[in-house]
Amino acid sequence: MKKKDVLVLIPFVVLIVLALLPGNIEAFKNWTQRWPYLSSFLKFSVLATFGESLALRLKTGAYTRPGFGLACRALAWGLLGMFIFVSFAIFSNGAPSVLRTLGMAQVPDLAGPFSLSLVPVAFIISLTMNLIQAPVLMVLHKISDNHIAHTGGSLRRYLSTRLDMAASFREIDWNVMWGFVFKKTIPLFWIPAHTITFLLPPYLRVLFAAALGTVLGVFLSLAAQSAHQGQGGAKAARAESAAGV
């Protein structure tokens, strides 16, 4: 571990230690419940952005670089965090009704003490949310990511430059978006992970989801590398074909 890694990790370790001090957990719970949108914005702005910085560190050896747009990413993730909070509220209240249509007469309340009977409830929330909302979130994130690249990582240009949605959709590598992000990460990671999320107390769900954003950052980095390698392979194949190989 290098010195810059230690300097980055120290603030997170300090925050975790402070959060575990007596009385702070209750204060955090009250703050989350009183300011749900602000707290969701800040949790995702910090944790999910750190995930993308960590992905960059794994790929290039640096946590940021010119054009990376750290402030732009923090703003985008904060707004997506509020979107996710709304999604949690909608699906955690609406999705359990699906179990009633499947014959479950009494659907247990997730706010109660943990029991195995809560697992199907958490699973149906995670399943419906990830099949309906998650693809939209991932596409919005990719569009924002491309917009950051086009505006050079400048927050002023990011906010003032008109976003061409049609062009943004054309820029997405749908082979990677479908073949990796949708088809693999949603069923293999996000549905199980968010099942755990909804088994947690309500005030911890958004925080846990934001922490999972660090994992999303790594996934997106791997997807980008996959797309780059795919493009390189296609170019090599065309070169071999042209050479008669």
N, C-alpha and C positions, 0 to 999 in steps of 0.2 A: 504494500500500500504506500502510495507516494504522499508527500507533504500536502499537496492540494486536495487529496482525497480526505485526509484527516481534517483539514480546515473546513471542508464541506460537511463532513459527518458530525463534527462537534456540535453545531447548533441543533441538529435533529436529536442527538442524544440528550442534550440539555433540555429540550422541549419535552421529550418523553419522560425524563426524570421529574421535571416540574409538574407534568400532568398527573403523575402517580402520587404526588404528595397529598397527605390527608386534607380534605376540604376542596382541593382543586378539581376533583372529578365532579363533585356536585355543582361547583361553580361553572364548569364547562357544560354540564347538562343544562343548567338554567340559561346560560348564554345561547346555546344551540336552540333551545325551545323559544326563547324570546326573540331571537334574530335569525330565523331559519334561512332566509335568503342571503343575508350578509355572511353568515357562517358558512353556508354552502359555497358561496363565491370564494371566500378566503381559503377554505380547505382544498378546493380543487385548484385554485390559482397557485398555491404553494406546492402541494404534493404531486399533482399531475404534471405540472411544469418541471418539477424536479425529475420526474420519470423520463421526460423527453431529454433533459440535460444528461441524465444518466445513460440513456441510449446513445447520445452523441459521444459521451465519454468512452463507452464501450467500442464505438465504431472508429473514432478519430483520436482518442486520447485526451480530449479537451471537453470541458463542461459547456462551453459556449464558444462562439467564433463570430467574426463579422458576417452579418446577414442572417444569423440564427434567429434574431428577433425575440429575445428573452421576455421583454415587456409585452410584446404582441401575444406571445404564447400564454403568458400569465393572464392577460385580459380575456383571451378566447376561452381558456379553460375555466376561468371564473364564471363567465356567462354560461358555458356548458354545464357548470356545476349547479347553477340555479335551474337550468332546464332539467337536469337529472333529479333535483329535489322535487320538482313538480311531477315528474314521471313516477317517482317513488310513491308520492301521495296518491296519484291516480291508480296505479297498478296494485298497491298494497290494499286499497279499499275495494277496488272493482274485481280484480282477478279471483279472489276466493269464491266469488259467486259461481265461477265455472265449476268448482267442486260440487256445489249443490246440484247443478245440472247433471253431474255424473253419479248422483245418488248419495252423496255424503249429507246426511240430515243435519248434523251438528258440526259446523266448521269452527274449530277452536280459534280463540283470539291470540294473535301473535304477541300482544302486549302482556300476556300472562306468563307464568313460570314455564321454563323449558320442559317439554316432553316430546317423545317421538311422534306424537300425533300432530305436532306443529310442522314436521318436515314436509308432508305433502302440500301444506298451505304455502310455505316458503318456496317450495319447488314450483308450484303453479304460477306464483307471482314472478319468479325469476324467468320461467319459461316464456310466459306471455310478454313480459317486458323486453326480453332479449330478442324475441322473434319480431316484435312490432316496433319498439323504440330504438333498440341498439343499432340497427343498420342506418337509421336516419342520423343518429349521433355520430357514427363513424364517418359517414359521407360528409356531414357538416364539418367535422374536424379536418378531414382531408382537404376540403375546399378552403378552409381557413389556412391550413398549412401551405397550400399552393399560393394563396394570396400573400402570405408573409414572404415567400420566395420572390414573388413578382415585385413586391415593394421594398425589397432589400433589407427586410428586418427593421425598418424604420416605423416607429409607432405612429408618427404624424402621417406618413404616407399610407400606412395600413388603414388608418381611420378616414383619410380624405380621398383615397383613390376608389373610384367606382368599381364595384365587383361585377364582372360579367359572368353571371351564373351559367349561361349556356356554354361558354368557353371553359368554365371551371369543370363542368361535368365531362366535357370532352377530354380534358387533361388527365382525368383519373384513369389509372390502369385497372380496368375492370376485371382482367384475368387475376390479378393479385388481390383486388378487393373481394371478389367472390371466392376465388380458389384458396385464399389463405385467411383473410380477415373474417369474412362471413362464415365460410364453410368449416373452418378449423377452430378459430378462436372462440366463436360463439358457443358451439355445442361442447367443446372439450375444456374450455376454461370459464367463460363468462356465466353460463347457466349454473354450473356447480358453485362457482365463487359467489354469485349473487344469491344462491340458495342459502349459503352461510350468512350472507349479509342480512337477509330478512329474518334470520333466527336470532340476531343481535337485538339489544334494546333499541328503540327508535332513535334515541339521541346519538347512537354510535354508527348508524347505518350509513349516513352520508360520509362520515369520516373514514369508515372502512372502504367505501366505494372510491373515495378520493385516493386512499393509499393504493388501491388496486390500479389507479391511474398510472402509477409508476410502472406497473407491469404492462399496461397498455402502451406506454412510451417505448418499452423494449420491443413489444410485438410489432409496433409500427416501424421501428427501426429495422427489424428483421424483414418485414414486408418490403420496405424500401430497398434493402440489399437484394432481396429476391428478385424484385423488378429490375434492378440494375444488372444483376447477373443474367437474368432472362434476356434483356436487351443485348448484353454482350454476347450471349450464346447465339442469338438470332443473327447478329452481325457476323459472327465467325462462320455460321452455317452458310450465309449468303456469300461470304468470301470463298469458302471451300467450293460452293457450287459454281461460282464464277471461274475458279481455277480448274474446274473439272475434277475435283476430288470425289 
